[in-house]
Amino acid sequence: MIVCLCRGVADHVIRATIAEGGDTRERLVDACGAGTDCGSCVWMLDAMLDEVQDADYSDPARQSHLTIGESACGATSRSSPS
């Protein structure tokens, strides 16, 4: 299912980004741009983060390791072709 219509980012991509350390909305935005344009998907990003974080509380050994600046999502930008 597409979560961010503006950037074309699907739920499975967002879940993979969260699993790779995108454990805050800010990190998700930095990694794949979801939630940066119209903002209508922000509630879904928050819900997905809450879902994963509730599960993570039972695993204290989990560590975040997202490197900001790398493209974790593979979403395309909205720039027009030259």
N, C-alpha and C positions, 0 to 999 in steps of 0.2 A: 504494500500500500504506500502511496506517495504521501509523505507527511508535509514536506515543504514544496508547495506548488511553484513558488517563484524560482527556486533553485533546482527543482526536480529531484529532491533527496528522498529516498524511500526509507521506510521504517527499519528494514534489515541493515541498511547502511548506517543509520543512526545507532542502532544497537551494537554494531561492530565498533563504531567509534567510541561508544561508551565503554565497551569491553577493553578497548586499547588505552583507556585512561581519560577519556572525555567525560569526566564525572561531575562537571558543573555545566550550566547553560553557557557560560562564557567560553569554556573550552570547546564545547560543541560548535558554537558560533565561529570560533577561530579555526577549527578544523575543517568545517564543511560549509559554512555560510548559512545554514538553516536558521531561520528566525531573524535574519538581518534586513529583509526587504519590507514586506507589508506587516510582518509580526503576527499574522493570524495562526501560525503553527506553534507559537511559543508555549501555549498551554499543553500541547501534545508533547513537546520536548520536556517540559517540566514533569508531566505524568510519566514519561518513559524513564526519566532520571529517578523519580521517586520509586518506581517499580524496581529498578535495578538496585538502588541504594538500600531498600528494605531487605532485599536478598543478600546484599553484601555485609550487612551487620552481623550475619552468622559466620562470616569468614574473615576474621581479623588479620589474616596473613596477606590479604589482597593489597597490592600496591598500585598506584596510578603511575603510568609512565608515558603519557602523551608528550610528544615533542612538538611544541607550537611552531608553526611555520611549515611543517610537512603536510602534504595533502592526505588526510586520512579518509576522506569521503569519496573523492573522485567525482564530485559533482562538477558540472560545467558552469562557467561563469555566464553572466547575461550580456557580456560585451558583444557588440555587433561585429561580423566579419569584416576584414579590411578589403 
